[in-house]
Amino acid sequence: MTRRIESLFIPGPAGKIEAILEEPEDRTALEAAVICHPHPRHGGTMHNKVVYRLARGLRRAGCVVLRFNFRGVNLSEGEYDDGRGEVEDAWSCLSEIRSRYPHLPAMIAGFSFGSRVALRVAARDGSLSRVIAVGFPSLQPDRGYVSEVTIRKVFVQSTHDEHGPRSDFEPFFNSLPQPKELVWIAAVDHFFKDALDAYERAIEQIGRSRDGS
């Protein structure tokens, strides 16, 4: 079975959005996922290694995956908008993948800044199957919107994440409403240094647990 890989541009509110669509390697897709990358002002792109591993783990679990660059990154048009416009970019990508795979449940995922964007989208769209937030920067003061997410929330966090340390993250997670899950990965830093393989395996396992079990 030949895996479909497509580079494309998606119409967005600030212009065209550069994206890559990838189907599973060895099976018919069971779920459609949009993945958001880390902070554009700190070199974040859809080719970030944590994002790439997130996409590959989900593909191995049977997801068709759409990665994209936020406005102003590489070939995506527009300018950085402090997270506001980036949420709209993610909405455009969700609309695209839903139009291509209308029979599949849709989910959203993201790493770091991208996890904030993904959770903001999930707070507004209760029809998503779930949201996967990797490396959520819990030290950011503006995080109240996460309590508004009513769908299944899966957090994947490094045990030594400098932007979401365990001492801060655990009470934050405990304050959130159900349904929720938290997976700790023993890693050196926010970027899962020395633990990317374990991280990817965890993502694949999460991807396969579509009913939350």
Backbone as JSON, one array per atom type, in Angstrom:
{
  "sequence": "MTRRIESLFIPGPAGKIEAILEEPEDRTALEAAVICHPHPRHGGTMHNKVVYRLARGLRRAGCVVLRFNFRGVNLSEGEYDDGRGEVEDAWSCLSEIRSRYPHLPAMIAGFSFGSRVALRVAARDGSLSRVIAVGFPSLQPDRGYVSEVTIRKVFVQSTHDEHGPRSDFEPFFNSLPQPKELVWIAAVDHFFKDALDAYERAIEQIGRSRDGS",
  "N": [[0.85, -1.19, 0.0], [0.73, 2.1, -1.0], [1.82, 5.0, 0.59], [0.15, 8.06, 0.85], [1.46, 11.22, 0.3], [1.28, 14.63, 0.41], [2.14, 17.87, -0.54], [0.82, 21.04, 0.05], [-1.14, 24.08, -0.31], [-3.23, 25.89, 1.78], [-6.14, 27.87, 1.82], [-6.16, 30.66, 3.94], [-7.04, 32.97, 6.63], [-5.12, 34.98, 6.59], [-3.9, 34.7, 4.21], [-2.28, 32.27, 2.04], [-1.65, 29.03, 3.46], [1.03, 27.05, 4.2], [1.36, 23.53, 3.97], [1.55, 20.0, 4.84], [0.21, 16.94, 3.98], [-0.3, 13.7, 5.16], [-0.96, 10.31, 4.81], [-1.68, 7.19, 6.62], [0.85, 4.6, 6.65], [0.25, 1.87, 6.19], [-2.43, 1.22, 6.24], [-6.0, 1.88, 6.05], [-7.09, 5.14, 6.8], [-8.24, 5.99, 10.07], [-8.83, 8.17, 11.57], [-8.64, 11.74, 11.55], [-6.11, 14.16, 11.8], [-4.96, 17.34, 12.84], [-1.99, 19.13, 13.24], [-0.21, 21.35, 15.3], [2.55, 23.58, 15.37], [5.51, 24.59, 17.37], [6.48, 27.8, 18.88], [6.48, 30.46, 16.57], [8.22, 32.65, 16.77], [10.45, 31.65, 17.9], [11.75, 29.95, 16.22], [10.03, 27.88, 15.57], [8.54, 25.46, 13.45], [6.62, 23.42, 11.13], [8.33, 21.35, 10.72], [9.7, 20.82, 13.0], [11.35, 18.63, 15.3], [9.95, 17.37, 17.4], [7.33, 17.78, 16.64], [7.35, 16.43, 14.18], [7.77, 13.79, 15.07], [5.45, 13.49, 16.55], [3.54, 13.57, 14.5], [4.32, 11.28, 13.03], [3.99, 9.21, 14.92], [1.2, 9.31, 15.28], [0.36, 8.73, 12.68], [1.22, 6.07, 12.49], [-0.56, 4.98, 14.2], [-2.83, 5.01, 12.76], [-3.86, 7.42, 11.8], [-4.67, 10.02, 9.47], [-2.66, 12.75, 8.78], [-2.28, 16.23, 9.09], [0.13, 18.56, 8.89], [1.17, 21.95, 9.39], [2.4, 25.25, 8.59], [2.3, 28.07, 10.65], [0.98, 31.38, 10.06], [3.21, 33.57, 8.41], [5.41, 31.94, 8.65], [8.0, 30.33, 7.01], [6.74, 29.43, 3.93], [4.16, 30.22, 4.4], [1.75, 32.77, 4.27], [1.29, 36.13, 5.64], [1.6, 37.54, 8.99], [3.06, 37.04, 12.24], [0.76, 36.74, 14.95], [0.49, 36.8, 17.72], [-0.79, 34.54, 18.72], [-3.55, 34.81, 18.35], [-4.39, 35.06, 15.57], [-3.17, 32.72, 14.79], [-4.73, 30.72, 15.89], [-6.92, 30.94, 14.21], [-5.7, 30.14, 11.84], [-5.31, 27.43, 12.4], [-7.99, 26.62, 12.53], [-8.69, 26.91, 9.84], [-7.16, 24.88, 8.73], [-8.28, 22.64, 9.95], [-10.81, 22.74, 8.78], [-10.09, 22.16, 6.16], [-9.07, 19.5, 6.31], [-11.29, 18.19, 7.24], [-13.03, 18.52, 5.12], [-11.81, 16.95, 3.22], [-11.82, 14.44, 4.37], [-14.52, 13.63, 5.27], [-15.83, 11.55, 6.53], [-14.38, 10.75, 8.68], [-13.56, 10.94, 12.2], [-12.37, 13.98, 13.64], [-9.41, 15.37, 15.04], [-7.24, 17.45, 17.08], [-3.88, 18.46, 17.62], [-0.85, 19.52, 19.29], [2.39, 21.01, 19.88], [4.01, 22.62, 22.57], [3.89, 26.06, 22.12], [2.13, 25.44, 20.08], [0.49, 23.59, 21.37], [-0.98, 25.23, 23.02], [-2.45, 26.66, 21.12], [-3.89, 24.51, 19.98], [-5.46, 23.69, 22.18], [-6.98, 25.97, 22.58], [-8.52, 25.96, 20.25], [-9.89, 23.56, 20.7], [-11.39, 24.28, 22.9], [-13.39, 25.71, 21.75], [-14.59, 24.02, 19.97], [-16.53, 21.5, 20.37], [-17.03, 19.24, 18.92], [-14.8, 17.89, 18.12], [-12.85, 14.88, 18.26], [-10.85, 14.56, 20.18], [-8.12, 16.19, 21.94], [-4.64, 16.54, 21.8], [-2.13, 17.59, 23.8], [1.1, 18.48, 23.79], [3.94, 19.04, 25.74], [2.86, 21.27, 27.14], [3.05, 24.65, 28.04], [2.79, 25.33, 31.08], [3.55, 27.33, 32.82], [2.91, 29.72, 31.68], [0.92, 32.53, 32.27], [-1.67, 32.94, 31.24], [-3.92, 30.71, 31.12], [-6.42, 29.89, 31.69], [-8.4, 29.24, 29.84], [-8.12, 26.57, 29.26], [-9.64, 25.13, 31.03], [-12.1, 25.27, 29.89], [-12.27, 23.37, 27.99], [-14.08, 20.71, 26.98], [-13.94, 18.27, 25.74], [-12.14, 15.13, 25.3], [-9.0, 15.33, 26.76], [-5.61, 14.98, 26.31], [-2.57, 15.09, 27.79], [0.89, 15.29, 27.21], [3.91, 15.18, 28.7], [7.25, 16.2, 29.4], [9.37, 14.99, 31.99], [11.18, 16.81, 32.88], [10.52, 19.38, 32.04], [11.15, 22.63, 31.35], [9.36, 24.65, 30.87], [6.98, 23.78, 31.73], [7.07, 22.63, 34.44], [7.03, 19.76, 36.63], [6.2, 20.28, 39.26], [4.55, 22.47, 38.98], [2.86, 21.7, 36.93], [1.38, 19.41, 37.68], [-0.55, 20.18, 39.79], [-1.97, 22.02, 38.23], [-3.02, 20.34, 36.2], [-4.61, 18.66, 37.79], [-6.6, 20.4, 38.47], [-8.23, 20.58, 36.29], [-11.24, 19.83, 34.41], [-12.76, 16.58, 33.86], [-13.11, 14.83, 30.68], [-9.76, 13.66, 31.01], [-6.25, 13.06, 30.58], [-2.9, 12.24, 31.54], [0.37, 11.87, 30.51], [3.57, 11.11, 31.43], [6.84, 11.58, 30.25], [10.03, 10.37, 30.69], [12.49, 12.56, 30.38], [15.08, 14.9, 29.33], [14.59, 17.59, 28.86], [12.35, 20.25, 27.7], [12.1, 19.62, 25.02], [12.17, 16.89, 24.86], [14.67, 15.69, 24.95], [16.95, 13.04, 24.45], [14.92, 11.22, 24.66], [13.19, 10.87, 22.56], [12.38, 8.62, 21.11], [10.95, 7.08, 23.0], [8.98, 8.92, 23.55], [7.68, 9.07, 21.01], [6.68, 6.45, 20.83], [4.84, 6.53, 22.92], [3.05, 8.41, 21.9], [2.05, 6.98, 19.7], [0.73, 4.91, 21.05], [-1.2, 6.4, 22.44], [-2.55, 7.37, 20.22], [-3.76, 5.04, 19.29], [-5.63, 4.51, 21.22], [-8.49, 5.2, 20.9], [-10.94, 5.26, 22.14], [-10.37, 6.16, 24.6], [-9.46, 4.27, 26.32]],
  "CA": [[0.0, 0.0, 0.0], [1.54, 3.31, -1.12], [1.37, 6.08, 1.46], [-0.05, 9.34, 0.18], [2.07, 12.41, 0.87], [0.94, 15.77, -0.46], [2.43, 19.24, -0.13], [-0.3, 21.85, -0.43], [-1.41, 25.39, 0.29], [-4.62, 25.99, 2.24], [-6.56, 29.27, 1.99], [-6.31, 31.06, 5.33], [-7.49, 34.35, 6.81], [-4.02, 35.92, 6.31], [-3.28, 34.26, 2.97], [-2.1, 30.83, 1.91], [-0.99, 28.32, 4.56], [1.83, 25.92, 3.73], [1.01, 22.35, 4.74], [1.87, 18.67, 4.36], [-0.8, 15.94, 4.33], [0.26, 12.36, 5.08], [-1.84, 9.22, 5.22], [-0.96, 6.08, 7.24], [1.68, 3.81, 5.75], [-0.13, 0.48, 5.93], [-3.84, 0.96, 6.54], [-6.95, 2.95, 5.77], [-7.14, 6.07, 7.93], [-9.35, 5.86, 11.01], [-9.02, 9.46, 12.24], [-7.93, 12.84, 10.88], [-5.46, 14.98, 12.82], [-4.24, 18.57, 12.51], [-0.91, 19.3, 14.22], [0.27, 22.73, 15.4], [3.96, 23.6, 15.74], [5.9, 25.52, 18.45], [6.42, 29.25, 18.7], [7.13, 30.99, 15.36], [9.27, 33.62, 17.11], [11.6, 30.93, 18.44], [12.17, 28.98, 15.23], [9.09, 26.78, 15.41], [7.94, 25.17, 12.15], [6.01, 22.09, 11.07], [9.4, 20.37, 10.62], [10.28, 20.61, 14.33], [11.5, 17.19, 15.51], [8.89, 16.88, 18.27], [6.13, 17.78, 15.79], [7.5, 15.35, 13.22], [7.54, 12.54, 15.79], [4.02, 13.48, 16.86], [2.84, 13.19, 13.27], [4.63, 9.89, 12.67], [3.33, 8.33, 15.88], [-0.23, 9.27, 14.98], [0.18, 7.98, 11.43], [1.38, 4.64, 12.79], [-1.77, 4.58, 14.91], [-3.96, 5.0, 11.83], [-4.39, 8.77, 11.52], [-4.17, 10.89, 8.42], [-2.13, 13.88, 9.55], [-2.0, 17.49, 8.39], [1.01, 19.53, 9.56], [1.15, 23.21, 8.65], [3.14, 26.38, 9.15], [1.5, 29.23, 11.0], [1.17, 32.59, 9.26], [4.51, 34.2, 8.48], [6.48, 30.95, 8.79], [8.4, 29.76, 5.71], [5.95, 29.87, 2.78], [2.82, 30.68, 4.81], [1.63, 34.23, 4.19], [0.84, 36.84, 6.83], [2.56, 37.86, 10.04], [2.77, 36.53, 13.58], [-0.36, 37.48, 15.54], [0.42, 36.61, 19.17], [-1.67, 33.42, 19.04], [-4.93, 35.01, 17.93], [-4.52, 34.64, 14.18], [-2.71, 31.35, 14.66], [-5.9, 29.88, 16.15], [-7.7, 30.96, 12.98], [-4.98, 29.29, 10.89], [-5.63, 26.04, 12.74], [-9.37, 26.4, 12.11], [-8.69, 26.72, 8.39], [-6.61, 23.55, 8.45], [-9.31, 21.68, 10.34], [-11.85, 22.76, 7.74], [-9.54, 21.49, 5.0], [-8.99, 18.05, 6.48], [-12.66, 17.68, 7.35], [-13.62, 18.47, 3.78], [-11.18, 15.84, 2.5], [-12.13, 13.17, 5.04], [-15.73, 13.94, 6.05], [-16.31, 10.35, 7.23], [-13.5, 10.45, 9.8], [-13.53, 11.87, 13.33], [-11.25, 14.91, 13.56], [-8.79, 15.76, 16.3], [-6.19, 18.46, 16.94], [-2.75, 18.24, 18.53], [0.17, 20.54, 19.13], [3.53, 21.0, 20.79], [4.44, 23.89, 23.15], [2.95, 27.09, 21.65], [1.1, 24.73, 19.31], [-0.48, 22.97, 22.28], [-1.88, 26.31, 23.44], [-3.37, 26.89, 20.0], [-4.77, 23.36, 19.87], [-6.42, 23.71, 23.28], [-7.93, 27.07, 22.32], [-9.47, 25.45, 19.24], [-10.72, 22.55, 21.34], [-12.33, 24.95, 23.8], [-14.48, 26.25, 20.93], [-15.17, 23.0, 19.08], [-16.81, 20.28, 21.12], [-17.24, 18.11, 18.02], [-13.54, 17.17, 17.93], [-12.8, 13.62, 19.01], [-9.94, 14.75, 21.3], [-7.0, 17.1, 21.74], [-3.39, 16.08, 22.4], [-1.29, 18.75, 24.11], [2.45, 18.03, 24.11], [4.79, 20.1, 26.25], [2.07, 22.48, 27.42], [3.81, 25.56, 28.91], [1.85, 25.69, 32.15], [3.99, 28.54, 33.52], [2.28, 30.88, 31.06], [-0.17, 32.91, 33.16], [-2.98, 32.87, 30.58], [-4.23, 29.3, 30.86], [-7.78, 29.61, 32.16], [-9.22, 28.69, 28.76], [-8.02, 25.1, 29.21], [-10.77, 24.61, 31.82], [-13.29, 25.3, 29.05], [-12.21, 22.26, 27.04], [-14.95, 19.65, 27.5], [-13.65, 17.01, 25.08], [-11.02, 14.36, 25.87], [-7.74, 16.07, 26.76], [-4.46, 14.14, 26.62], [-1.34, 15.88, 27.95], [2.13, 14.53, 27.19], [4.82, 16.15, 29.3], [8.57, 15.77, 29.85], [9.55, 15.08, 33.45], [12.06, 17.94, 33.17], [10.11, 20.46, 31.13], [11.4, 23.92, 32.0], [8.21, 25.55, 30.66], [5.84, 23.16, 32.41], [7.68, 21.71, 35.41], [6.1, 18.85, 37.3], [5.66, 20.92, 40.46], [3.48, 23.37, 38.56], [1.93, 21.07, 36.0], [0.46, 18.45, 38.31], [-1.73, 20.84, 40.35], [-2.75, 22.57, 37.12], [-3.76, 19.24, 35.59], [-5.62, 18.19, 38.75], [-7.7, 21.38, 38.52], [-9.0, 20.55, 35.05], [-12.37, 18.89, 34.41], [-12.68, 15.38, 33.03], [-12.14, 13.74, 30.61], [-8.37, 14.12, 30.89], [-5.2, 12.06, 30.8], [-1.57, 12.82, 31.61], [1.44, 10.91, 30.28], [4.9, 11.67, 31.68], [7.95, 10.96, 29.54], [11.31, 10.67, 31.35], [13.3, 13.26, 29.39], [15.99, 15.89, 29.88], [14.1, 18.97, 28.72], [11.08, 20.53, 27.02], [12.12, 19.03, 23.68], [12.27, 15.44, 25.01], [16.03, 15.27, 24.63], [17.32, 11.68, 24.84], [13.73, 10.39, 24.9], [12.26, 11.03, 21.45], [11.82, 7.31, 20.74], [9.93, 6.77, 24.0], [7.89, 9.88, 23.29], [6.92, 8.65, 19.83], [5.93, 5.24, 21.17], [3.71, 6.95, 23.73], [2.08, 9.04, 20.99], [1.38, 5.92, 18.95], [-0.2, 4.24, 21.96], [-2.32, 7.32, 22.64], [-3.3, 7.39, 18.97], [-4.56, 3.82, 19.14], [-6.66, 4.45, 22.26], [-9.47, 6.17, 20.43], [-12.09, 5.33, 23.06], [-9.89, 6.61, 25.89], [-9.03, 3.14, 27.15]],
  "C": [[0.88, 1.24, 0.0], [0.96, 4.42, -0.25], [1.27, 7.39, 0.68], [0.62, 10.45, 0.98], [1.82, 13.56, -0.09], [1.38, 17.08, 0.19], [1.36, 20.14, -0.73], [-0.31, 23.21, 0.24], [-2.91, 25.47, 0.57], [-4.99, 27.47, 2.35], [-6.78, 29.59, 3.47], [-6.7, 32.51, 5.45], [-6.41, 35.39, 6.54], [-3.32, 35.57, 5.0], [-3.07, 32.76, 2.97], [-1.29, 30.27, 3.08], [-0.27, 27.12, 3.97], [1.57, 24.7, 4.61], [1.51, 21.07, 4.07], [0.81, 17.71, 4.89], [-0.2, 14.56, 4.14], [-0.74, 11.34, 5.61], [-1.02, 8.11, 5.89], [-0.22, 5.23, 6.21], [1.02, 2.52, 5.29], [-1.6, 0.18, 6.19], [-4.7, 2.13, 6.09], [-7.05, 3.85, 7.01], [-8.41, 5.89, 8.76], [-9.72, 7.18, 11.68], [-8.21, 10.5, 11.5], [-7.4, 13.8, 11.93], [-4.79, 16.2, 12.21], [-3.23, 18.81, 13.62], [-0.34, 20.71, 14.14], [1.69, 22.76, 15.96], [4.28, 24.63, 16.83], [6.06, 26.96, 17.98], [7.18, 29.74, 17.46], [8.28, 31.93, 15.65], [10.53, 32.95, 17.66], [12.0, 29.78, 17.5], [11.23, 27.82, 15.02], [8.54, 26.67, 14.0], [7.31, 23.78, 12.2], [7.05, 20.98, 10.95], [10.13, 20.16, 11.94], [10.28, 19.12, 14.65], [10.4, 16.61, 16.42], [7.57, 16.8, 17.51], [6.19, 16.63, 14.79], [7.22, 14.0, 13.88], [6.08, 12.39, 16.2], [3.22, 13.02, 15.65], [3.08, 11.73, 12.93], [3.98, 8.9, 13.63], [1.85, 8.2, 15.62], [-0.51, 8.54, 13.68], [0.27, 6.48, 11.68], [0.17, 4.1, 13.55], [-3.01, 4.63, 14.03], [-4.59, 6.34, 11.54], [-3.84, 9.31, 10.2], [-3.83, 12.21, 9.09], [-1.86, 15.07, 8.64], [-1.13, 18.36, 9.29], [1.0, 20.81, 8.73], [2.03, 24.24, 9.34], [2.19, 27.53, 9.44], [1.85, 30.41, 10.09], [2.56, 33.2, 9.5], [5.68, 33.25, 8.62], [6.75, 30.3, 7.43], [7.5, 30.29, 4.59], [4.52, 30.28, 3.13], [2.79, 32.2, 4.84], [1.13, 34.82, 5.5], [1.96, 37.09, 7.81], [2.1, 37.28, 11.37], [1.72, 37.41, 14.27], [-0.58, 37.12, 17.0], [-0.59, 35.54, 19.58], [-3.1, 33.57, 18.56], [-5.16, 34.52, 16.5], [-4.1, 33.2, 13.98], [-3.83, 30.35, 14.98], [-6.77, 29.81, 14.89], [-7.03, 30.12, 11.88], [-5.32, 27.82, 11.14], [-7.06, 25.68, 12.35], [-9.43, 26.14, 10.61], [-8.17, 25.34, 8.02], [-7.57, 22.45, 8.86], [-10.41, 21.6, 9.3], [-11.37, 22.0, 6.51], [-9.55, 19.97, 5.18], [-10.37, 17.43, 6.65], [-13.33, 17.59, 5.99], [-13.06, 17.31, 2.96], [-11.56, 14.48, 3.07], [-13.4, 13.35, 5.9], [-16.26, 12.76, 6.86], [-15.48, 10.03, 8.47], [-13.69, 11.43, 10.96], [-12.27, 12.73, 13.24], [-10.74, 15.24, 14.95], [-7.75, 16.84, 16.02], [-5.12, 18.19, 17.99], [-1.74, 19.35, 18.32], [1.25, 20.41, 20.19], [3.86, 22.42, 21.23], [3.44, 25.0, 22.78], [1.81, 26.44, 20.87], [0.08, 24.03, 20.18], [-1.46, 24.01, 22.81], [-2.92, 26.6, 22.36], [-4.38, 25.75, 19.9], [-5.84, 23.36, 20.95], [-7.43, 24.86, 23.12], [-8.97, 26.66, 21.28], [-10.42, 24.46, 19.89], [-11.74, 23.16, 22.3], [-13.55, 25.48, 23.06], [-15.19, 25.2, 20.11], [-15.34, 21.69, 19.84], [-17.05, 19.07, 20.25], [-15.95, 17.35, 17.72], [-13.53, 15.9, 18.77], [-11.92, 13.75, 20.25], [-8.9, 15.79, 20.94], [-5.79, 16.52, 22.46], [-2.48, 17.28, 22.56], [0.07, 18.26, 24.59], [3.27, 19.21, 24.61], [4.03, 21.39, 26.53], [2.82, 23.37, 28.39], [2.94, 26.11, 30.03], [2.27, 26.93, 32.93], [3.44, 29.81, 32.89], [1.06, 31.27, 31.89], [-1.56, 32.77, 32.55], [-3.26, 31.42, 30.21], [-5.64, 28.91, 31.29], [-8.67, 28.97, 31.11], [-9.18, 27.17, 28.71], [-9.17, 24.46, 30.0], [-12.06, 24.58, 31.02], [-13.33, 24.16, 28.05], [-13.0, 21.09, 27.63], [-14.69, 18.3, 26.84], [-12.47, 16.32, 25.75], [-9.72, 15.12, 25.66], [-6.62, 15.12, 27.15], [-3.22, 15.02, 26.65], [-0.14, 14.93, 27.97], [3.24, 15.49, 27.6], [6.16, 15.5, 29.66], [8.68, 15.93, 31.36], [10.46, 16.23, 33.85], [11.79, 19.09, 32.2], [10.27, 21.8, 31.84], [10.25, 24.9, 31.84], [6.92, 25.01, 31.29], [6.34, 22.15, 33.42], [6.63, 20.93, 36.19], [5.43, 19.5, 38.5], [4.53, 21.88, 40.15], [2.42, 22.64, 37.77], [0.93, 20.16, 36.69], [-0.73, 19.13, 38.99], [-2.61, 21.5, 39.28], [-3.61, 21.48, 36.49], [-4.88, 18.77, 36.51], [-6.81, 19.14, 38.82], [-8.63, 21.31, 37.32], [-10.16, 19.55, 35.14], [-12.05, 17.65, 33.58], [-13.41, 15.64, 31.7], [-10.73, 14.27, 30.35], [-7.42, 12.98, 31.17], [-3.86, 12.79, 30.8], [-0.53, 11.71, 31.47], [2.77, 11.62, 30.49], [5.93, 10.87, 30.9], [9.24, 11.36, 30.25], [12.27, 11.25, 30.32], [14.09, 14.37, 30.06], [15.4, 17.29, 29.88], [12.77, 19.03, 27.99], [10.97, 19.82, 25.68], [12.34, 17.51, 23.71], [13.64, 14.92, 24.6], [16.33, 13.9, 25.24], [16.12, 10.77, 25.06], [12.73, 10.46, 23.74], [11.63, 9.7, 21.03], [10.71, 6.91, 21.71], [8.72, 7.68, 23.84], [7.04, 9.44, 22.11], [6.11, 7.39, 20.09], [4.69, 5.59, 22.0], [2.63, 7.6, 22.87], [1.34, 7.98, 20.19], [0.36, 5.19, 19.82], [-1.42, 5.11, 22.23], [-3.2, 7.34, 21.39], [-4.21, 6.19, 18.8], [-5.71, 3.75, 20.13], [-7.77, 5.46, 21.96], [-10.7, 6.28, 21.35], [-11.67, 5.78, 24.45], [-9.41, 5.51, 26.8], [-7.55, 2.85, 26.94]]
}
